[in-house]
Amino acid sequence: MFYPISTRDRAIPARLAGALGEQARSARQDPEQAWRGQLRLTFRGSAGQGFGVFLTHGVSLHLFGEANDSVGKSMSGGQIVISPHPEARFAAAEQSILGNCALYGATGGRLYAQGRAGDRFAVRNSGATAVVEGAGLHCCEYMTQGLVLVLGPVSDNAGAGMTGGVLFLYGDQAAQVNPAFLQEVPLNRANESELKALLDDYLQATGSARARAILADWAEHRQLFHRFVPLKQAQTELAGTAAPEAQITEKVR
């Protein structure tokens, strides 16, 4: 069963999120503990602004179509999946599927978009995990926490003002990253395991052809991922991976 949705339908399902939040408040419980069920809602069409706004734990949304601006704004939990309409004839990885400013101020949850996003994807993201197949200008702008994986091209100024979290980019796109805020740190085994697990989950949720191709030849494709973190975090991580002899020499100096 699915619900038809159009651009006139905005901030879906804000009322549901509010009701669950009120339930948690009345019970004086953490939202994650107050609601242990799982609501799965499926939509078809073109969602208006604010699809998935204020989404909370225990709610999963799957939209077959596309969405306007502010997807997942201020979400704190749950999952949003956006896939092309079943009758779409375009290559998902080459088309935009959601608008600007997705995940604005999000503190948790997941967003999987089988297509490209507009500008300011994950702006002020403070804890959500996201996978998208391309993004416009200022991706991860002012991000403070969370993880974003972009499986395709990203436009200029990625990571501007970013102070926390992690940005994974596929392919050599260092020129698109703002060097005043982000630095690349080589992937270690833990990073690769985290990345592969996320791709597996994304593939299961979306059926993405791009994710399937990458995972089918993981040994080759894993070398094409680049991990960017804020400068201070990069300095800490790089210092921690220095050889013991080098650290001792530095202390002596």
TORZADO-723055 format. One record per residue (C-alpha): x, z, y; residue in one letter. Coordinates in steps of 0.25 Angstrom, whole numbers, always signed. Layout:
REM TORZADO-723055
<<X Z Y> A> ...
//
This chain:
REM TORZADO-723055
<<+0 +0 +0> M> <<+5 -3 +14> F> <<+0 -1 +28> Y> <<-1 -13 +38> P> <<+7 -10 +51> I> <<+8 -18 +64> S> <<+15 -16 +77> T> <<+3 -9 +82> R> <<+6 +3 +72> D> <<+17 +11 +79> R> <<+23 +24 +75> A> <<+19 +23 +61> I> <<+18 +34 +54> P> <<+20 +44 +66> A> <<+8 +52 +63> R> <<+12 +54 +48> L> <<+25 +59 +53> A> <<+19 +68 +63> G> <<+9 +74 +52> A> <<+21 +77 +42> L> <<+29 +83 +54> G> <<+17 +92 +57> E> <<+15 +96 +43> Q> <<+30 +100 +42> A> <<+29 +108 +55> R> <<+16 +115 +51> S> <<+23 +119 +38> A> <<+36 +123 +46> R> <<+44 +114 +36> Q> <<+55 +104 +38> D> <<+48 +90 +37> P> <<+56 +86 +26> E> <<+51 +98 +18> Q> <<+37 +98 +23> A> <<+33 +84 +17> W> <<+38 +81 +3> R> <<+29 +70 +0> G> <<+32 +55 +2> Q> <<+23 +45 +10> L> <<+26 +31 +8> R> <<+20 +21 +18> L> <<+21 +6 +18> T> <<+18 -3 +29> F> <<+18 -18 +31> R> <<+19 -25 +45> G> <<+25 -23 +58> S> <<+26 -9 +62> A> <<+25 -5 +77> G> <<+35 +4 +84> Q> <<+39 +17 +78> G> <<+37 +14 +63> F> <<+41 +27 +56> G> <<+42 +35 +68> V> <<+44 +50 +66> F> <<+44 +47 +51> L> <<+47 +60 +42> T> <<+51 +64 +28> H> <<+42 +60 +17> G> <<+37 +47 +23> V> <<+42 +33 +19> S> <<+38 +20 +27> L> <<+40 +6 +22> H> <<+37 -5 +32> L> <<+36 -20 +27> F> <<+37 -28 +40> G> <<+44 -23 +52> E> <<+44 -12 +63> A> <<+45 -11 +78> N> <<+54 -2 +86> D> <<+57 +13 +83> S> <<+56 +13 +68> V> <<+58 +27 +62> G> <<+59 +33 +76> K> <<+62 +48 +75> S> <<+60 +48 +60> M> <<+65 +61 +53> S> <<+63 +57 +38> G> <<+56 +47 +29> G> <<+59 +33 +27> Q> <<+56 +19 +33> I> <<+58 +6 +26> V> <<+56 -7 +33> I> <<+56 -20 +25> S> <<+52 -34 +29> P> <<+37 -38 +26> H> <<+36 -43 +11> P> <<+32 -57 +17> E> <<+44 -58 +26> A> <<+53 -70 +24> R> <<+65 -66 +32> F> <<+78 -59 +27> A> <<+76 -45 +30> A> <<+91 -42 +34> A> <<+90 -53 +45> E> <<+77 -48 +52> Q> <<+73 -37 +61> S> <<+63 -27 +54> I> <<+62 -16 +64> L> <<+64 -14 +79> G> <<+72 -6 +89> N> <<+76 +9 +89> C> <<+73 +12 +74> A> <<+76 +26 +70> L> <<+76 +31 +84> Y> <<+79 +46 +83> G> <<+77 +47 +68> A> <<+82 +60 +62> T> <<+80 +56 +47> G> <<+73 +47 +37> G> <<+77 +32 +33> R> <<+74 +19 +38> L> <<+77 +6 +30> Y> <<+74 -7 +37> A> <<+76 -20 +29> Q> <<+79 -28 +41> G> <<+86 -27 +55> R> <<+82 -17 +66> A> <<+82 -19 +81> G> <<+90 -12 +91> D> <<+94 +3 +91> R> <<+92 +5 +76> F> <<+93 +20 +73> A> <<+95 +24 +88> V> <<+96 +39 +89> R> <<+95 +40 +74> N> <<+98 +55 +70> S> <<+97 +55 +55> G> <<+89 +43 +49> A> <<+95 +34 +39> T> <<+93 +19 +41> A> <<+96 +5 +34> V> <<+93 -8 +42> V> <<+98 -22 +40> E> <<+102 -25 +54> G> <<+101 -18 +68> A> <<+101 -22 +82> G> <<+108 -16 +95> L> <<+112 -1 +95> H> <<+110 +2 +81> C> <<+111 +18 +79> C> <<+112 +20 +94> E> <<+113 +35 +97> Y> <<+112 +38 +82> M> <<+115 +53 +79> T> <<+113 +54 +64> Q> <<+109 +46 +52> G> <<+113 +33 +44> L> <<+111 +19 +48> V> <<+114 +7 +39> L> <<+114 -7 +44> V> <<+115 -18 +34> L> <<+115 -30 +43> G> <<+120 -33 +58> P> <<+119 -23 +69> V> <<+120 -26 +83> S> <<+129 -21 +94> D> <<+131 -6 +98> N> <<+128 +0 +85> A> <<+130 +15 +85> G> <<+130 +17 +101> A> <<+129 +32 +104> G> <<+129 +35 +89> M> <<+134 +50 +86> T> <<+130 +52 +72> G> <<+126 +45 +59> G> <<+131 +33 +52> V> <<+130 +18 +54> L> <<+133 +9 +42> F> <<+134 -6 +45> L> <<+135 -18 +36> Y> <<+146 -28 +39> G> <<+157 -28 +50> D> <<+149 -24 +62> Q> <<+158 -14 +69> A> <<+157 -22 +82> A> <<+143 -19 +83> Q> <<+146 -4 +83> V> <<+148 +4 +95> N> <<+163 +9 +94> P> <<+160 +20 +104> A> <<+152 +28 +95> F> <<+154 +23 +80> L> <<+166 +21 +71> Q> <<+167 +15 +57> E> <<+171 +24 +46> V> <<+174 +18 +33> P> <<+164 +21 +22> L> <<+168 +31 +11> N> <<+162 +32 -3> R> <<+151 +42 +2> A> <<+147 +32 +13> N> <<+146 +21 +3> E> <<+137 +29 -6> S> <<+128 +33 +5> E> <<+127 +18 +10> L> <<+124 +13 -4> K> <<+114 +23 -7> A> <<+107 +20 +6> L> <<+107 +5 +3> L> <<+101 +8 -10> D> <<+90 +15 -4> D> <<+88 +5 +6> Y> <<+87 -6 -4> L> <<+77 +2 -12> Q> <<+68 +4 +0> A> <<+69 -11 +6> T> <<+74 -20 -5> G> <<+84 -25 +6> S> <<+91 -38 +1> A> <<+103 -34 +10> R> <<+104 -20 +4> A> <<+103 -26 -10> R> <<+114 -36 -8> A> <<+123 -26 -3> I> <<+121 -16 -14> L> <<+122 -27 -24> A> <<+137 -29 -20> D> <<+140 -15 -15> W> <<+155 -15 -18> A> <<+156 -27 -8> E> <<+146 -23 +2> H> <<+149 -9 +4> R> <<+162 -13 +11> Q> <<+154 -20 +22> L> <<+147 -7 +27> F> <<+153 +0 +39> H> <<+150 +15 +43> R> <<+150 +19 +57> F> <<+149 +33 +62> V> <<+151 +40 +76> P> <<+165 +41 +81> L> <<+166 +56 +79> K> <<+161 +55 +65> Q> <<+170 +44 +62> A> <<+182 +52 +67> Q> <<+178 +64 +58> T> <<+176 +55 +46> E> <<+189 +47 +47> L> <<+197 +60 +49> A> <<+191 +65 +36> G> <<+195 +53 +28> T> <<+209 +54 +33> A> <<+220 +56 +23> A> <<+224 +71 +21> P> <<+239 +67 +25> E> <<+234 +61 +38> A> <<+225 +73 +41> Q> <<+237 +83 +39> I> <<+246 +74 +48> T> <<+236 +74 +59> E> <<+235 +90 +58> K> <<+250 +91 +59> V> <<+250 +82 +72> R> 
//
